């Protein structure tokens, strides 16, 4: 399933252009990474909040897709808790509720081993994935 999801998400050209990579996708959970790049940093040499958001949103999509459902984000609550100053960033998406029409996830983003951001993402289930 992981290889099929990686192939499907090659179509997400924005996330791919940022260098986001899928590490894990199974049983509703997702894990993705991104590496520090000069074009992703802000003036304080901290990973841009928008890059963190994209990493979290993409990881949510990967986790949701691992259930066999196509799901798109409808609402997001974001908390940026520490400056993202590391070189390697990892997001982990964990389902809170997998309903018939809505999925809700916690997504935590780490800078090496420190929690730097936490997102709660709810998405609309559009239907079955065509993998």
C-alpha positions in Angstrom: 0.0 0.0 0.0 2.8 2.4 0.8 4.2 2.2 -2.7 0.8 2.9 -4.2 0.3 5.9 -2.0 3.7 7.3 -2.8 2.9 7.0 -6.5 -0.5 8.6 -6.0 0.9 11.5 -4.0 3.5 12.3 -6.7 0.6 14.2 -8.2 0.8 16.6 -5.2 3.4 18.7 -7.0 3.5 21.5 -4.4 4.4 19.2 -1.5 6.8 17.3 -3.7 8.5 20.6 -4.7 9.1 21.4 -1.0 10.9 18.0 -0.7 8.3 16.4 1.5 8.7 12.6 1.6 6.3 9.9 2.8 7.9 7.6 5.4 4.9 5.6 6.7 1.2 5.2 5.9 -0.8 2.4 7.6 -4.0 1.9 9.6 -5.0 5.5 9.3 -1.6 6.8 10.5 0.8 8.8 8.4 4.4 10.0 8.8 6.3 12.4 6.5 9.5 14.3 6.6 11.1 17.5 5.2 14.7 18.7 5.3 15.9 22.2 6.0 16.5 24.2 2.8 17.4 27.8 2.5 14.3 28.6 0.4 12.0 27.2 3.2 13.5 29.4 6.0 12.3 32.8 7.2 14.5 35.8 8.1 15.2 34.3 11.6 16.6 31.0 10.1 13.4 29.2 11.3 11.4 26.9 9.0 8.5 29.0 7.7 5.1 28.4 9.3 3.7 27.8 5.9 6.1 24.9 5.3 5.2 23.4 8.6 1.5 23.8 7.8 2.0 22.1 4.4 4.0 19.2 6.0 1.1 18.7 8.5 -1.7 18.9 5.9 0.1 16.6 3.6 0.8 14.1 6.4 -2.9 14.2 7.3 -3.8 13.4 3.7 -1.4 10.5 3.6 -2.8 9.1 6.9 -6.4 9.4 5.7 -5.5 7.8 2.4 -4.0 4.8 4.1 -7.6 4.0 5.1 -8.5 3.7 1.4 -10.5 6.9 1.5 -9.9 10.2 -0.3 -10.2 13.0 2.2 -9.7 16.8 1.8 -9.0 19.3 4.6 -12.0 21.4 5.8 -10.7 22.9 9.0 -7.4 23.3 10.8 -6.3 24.5 14.2 -2.6 25.2 14.4 -0.3 25.8 17.4 3.3 26.7 16.7 4.9 25.9 20.1 8.7 26.3 19.5 10.9 27.7 16.7 11.6 25.1 14.1 15.4 25.5 14.0 16.5 22.0 13.2 17.7 20.4 10.0 15.2 17.5 9.8 11.5 17.8 10.4 9.0 14.9 10.9 5.2 15.0 11.1 3.1 12.2 12.5 -0.7 12.1 11.8 -2.8 10.1 14.3 -6.6 9.7 13.8 -8.8 11.0 16.6 -12.0 10.0 14.8 -12.6 8.2 11.4 -16.3 8.8 10.7 -18.3 8.1 7.6 -18.1 11.6 6.3 -15.5 13.4 8.4 -12.0 12.4 9.6 -10.3 14.3 12.5 -6.6 14.0 13.2 -3.9 15.2 15.5 -0.7 16.0 13.6 2.5 16.7 15.5 5.5 18.2 13.9 9.0 17.6 15.4 12.3 19.3 14.9 14.6 16.4 15.4 13.1 15.3 18.7 11.4 18.5 19.9 7.7 19.2 19.3 7.5 22.4 17.3 3.9 22.5 16.1 0.6 20.7 16.7 -2.3 20.7 14.4 -5.9 19.4 14.7 -7.2 18.8 11.2 -10.7 17.8 10.1 -11.4 16.7 6.6 -14.3 15.7 4.4 -14.3 12.1 3.1 -15.0 12.3 -0.6 -15.0 8.5 -1.3 -12.9 5.5 -2.1 -9.3 6.0 -3.3 -8.6 4.8 -6.9 -5.1 3.2 -6.4 
